[in-house]
């Protein structure tokens, strides 16, 4: 839900964020 910065703390969030951006 949060931007890439949040992905740093949560790997799973990073993948979800990346998928949403793509």
C-alpha positions as CSV (number, residue, x, y, z in Angstrom):
1,X,0.0,0.0,0.0
2,X,2.9,2.3,0.8
3,X,5.5,3.6,-1.7
4,X,8.9,1.8,-2.3
5,X,10.3,3.2,1.0
6,X,7.9,0.9,2.9
7,X,9.1,-2.0,0.8
8,X,12.5,-1.7,2.4
9,X,10.9,-2.7,5.7
10,X,8.5,-5.2,4.3
11,X,9.8,-7.3,1.3
12,X,6.3,-8.6,0.6
13,X,5.1,-5.0,0.4
14,X,7.8,-4.2,-2.1
15,X,6.7,-6.9,-4.5
16,X,3.1,-5.8,-4.2
17,X,4.0,-2.2,-4.7
18,X,6.2,-3.0,-7.7
19,X,3.4,-5.1,-9.2
20,X,0.9,-2.2,-8.7
21,X,3.3,0.3,-10.3
22,X,3.8,-2.0,-13.3
